[in-house]
Amino acid sequence: MQPTVVRVARLADPAGPADGVRVLVERLWPRGTVRTAVVLDGWYRGLAPSDELRTWYGHDPERFAEFAERYRAELREPDRMAMLDRLRELAEGGPVTLLTASASPTISQAAVLAEVLTG
């Protein structure tokens, strides 16, 4: 069995051969991004953090640890668990790249999702 490979990248980053399946994990389509200009295999908007959590977090690096904890709690909701299982199945079949519109992907919901999928 090969290890699960999950990458995190910005939606604006060019697609590469090692990306595997490219999945957007944002609730809303990012402003200013033309849909036809993006290489995308899926959009899991239901896995994005709630609007309340996203607004509270505001991509403040000092809040990331608490954001990640709250977001993991949201991911335990039944509907989200089902989507997470489908994403996990994709990752078992080969590399998956989780795409975010965040300017700092390492402190985004995509980073938390990658950790959940691989950990």
Disulfide bonds with the S-S distance in Angstrom:
none
